[in-house]
């Protein structure tokens, strides 16, 4: 076990029902999103365990700016590792507004892995 680490994977699904046009969301679509997220979470936890890293995971619904700091505090996280795909200026999902970023809401380090878009 590398450096006596323990991994906690947090999968966050947007609450589609609260932001969508009622005709655009079906129970099947919500169930599909939840099943996909749960499968990815289970796969990630299994992969880490198979490679000698104790791991557990949780699936939550809602705002990442609420759930990430809450879970990081609850588990005493030393480091948050998150992925980010470039989606343009309007998709700054890790910041609610210019005054409040995830950096201001957690007391540990954050490592962001990015896939650089092709030019």
C-alpha positions as CSV (number, residue, x, y, z in Angstrom):
1,X,0.0,0.0,0.0
2,X,1.6,3.2,-1.2
3,X,2.3,5.7,1.6
4,X,-0.6,4.1,3.7
5,X,-3.1,5.9,1.5
6,X,-6.8,5.4,1.5
7,X,-9.0,6.5,-1.4
8,X,-12.5,7.8,-1.2
9,X,-14.3,8.1,-4.6
10,X,-17.1,10.5,-4.8
11,X,-19.4,10.4,-7.8
12,X,-21.7,13.4,-8.2
13,X,-24.7,13.4,-10.5
14,X,-26.5,16.7,-11.3
15,X,-30.0,16.7,-10.1
16,X,-31.6,16.8,-13.6
17,X,-35.1,17.0,-12.2
18,X,-34.5,20.4,-10.6
19,X,-33.1,22.1,-13.7
20,X,-34.8,20.5,-16.7
21,X,-37.9,21.1,-18.6
22,X,-40.4,18.6,-17.2
23,X,-41.1,17.1,-20.7
24,X,-37.4,16.6,-21.2
25,X,-36.7,14.3,-18.3
26,X,-38.1,10.8,-18.0
27,X,-37.7,8.4,-15.1
28,X,-35.7,6.1,-17.5
29,X,-33.2,8.9,-18.2
30,X,-32.6,9.6,-14.5
31,X,-32.3,5.9,-13.8
32,X,-29.8,5.5,-16.7
33,X,-27.6,8.3,-15.4
34,X,-27.7,6.9,-11.9
35,X,-26.8,3.4,-13.1
36,X,-24.0,4.7,-15.3
37,X,-22.5,6.7,-12.4
38,X,-22.8,3.8,-10.0
39,X,-21.1,1.4,-12.5
40,X,-18.2,3.8,-13.0
41,X,-17.9,4.3,-9.2
42,X,-17.9,0.5,-8.6
43,X,-15.3,0.0,-11.3
44,X,-13.1,2.7,-9.8
45,X,-13.3,1.3,-6.3
46,X,-12.6,-2.2,-7.6
47,X,-9.6,-1.1,-9.6
48,X,-8.0,0.7,-6.7
49,X,-8.6,-2.3,-4.4
50,X,-7.1,-4.7,-6.9
51,X,-4.0,-2.5,-7.0
52,X,-3.6,-2.5,-3.3
53,X,-5.2,0.8,-2.4
54,X,-8.0,0.6,0.2
55,X,-10.9,2.4,-1.3
56,X,-14.6,3.1,-0.8
57,X,-17.0,5.2,-2.7
58,X,-20.3,7.2,-2.6
59,X,-22.8,8.4,-5.2
60,X,-24.6,11.6,-4.4
61,X,-26.9,13.9,-6.3
62,X,-26.7,17.7,-6.4
63,X,-24.1,20.5,-6.5
64,X,-20.4,19.5,-6.5
65,X,-19.6,22.8,-4.7
66,X,-21.7,21.5,-1.8
67,X,-20.8,17.8,-1.7
68,X,-17.0,18.0,-2.3
69,X,-16.3,20.3,0.7
70,X,-18.7,18.4,2.9
71,X,-17.3,15.0,2.1
72,X,-13.7,16.2,2.2
73,X,-14.3,17.6,5.7
74,X,-16.1,14.5,6.9
75,X,-13.4,12.1,5.9
76,X,-10.5,14.3,6.8
77,X,-9.1,14.4,3.2
78,X,-5.5,15.4,2.7
79,X,-5.9,15.7,-1.1
80,X,-8.8,16.1,-3.5
81,X,-8.1,14.7,-7.0
82,X,-10.5,15.7,-9.6
83,X,-10.8,15.5,-13.4
84,X,-11.8,18.4,-15.5
85,X,-12.8,18.5,-19.2
86,X,-12.6,21.9,-20.8
87,X,-16.1,23.1,-21.7
88,X,-15.6,26.8,-22.3
89,X,-15.9,30.0,-20.2
90,X,-19.5,29.3,-19.3
91,X,-18.9,26.0,-17.7
92,X,-16.8,26.9,-14.7
93,X,-18.4,24.2,-12.6
94,X,-15.9,24.3,-9.8
95,X,-16.8,28.0,-9.0
96,X,-20.3,29.2,-8.2
97,X,-19.3,32.8,-8.6
98,X,-16.2,35.0,-8.9
99,X,-15.9,35.3,-5.1
100,X,-16.3,31.7,-4.1
101,X,-14.2,28.8,-5.6
102,X,-13.7,25.3,-4.4
103,X,-10.3,26.4,-3.2
104,X,-12.0,28.6,-0.7
105,X,-14.3,25.9,0.6
106,X,-11.7,23.1,1.5
107,X,-8.7,23.0,3.8
108,X,-6.7,20.5,1.8
109,X,-4.8,20.5,-1.5
110,X,-6.5,20.0,-4.8
111,X,-5.0,18.2,-7.8
112,X,-6.8,18.8,-11.1
113,X,-6.2,16.4,-14.0
114,X,-7.1,17.9,-17.4
115,X,-7.4,16.7,-20.9
116,X,-6.1,19.5,-23.0
117,X,-8.4,20.1,-26.0
118,X,-6.8,19.7,-29.4
119,X,-6.3,23.0,-31.3
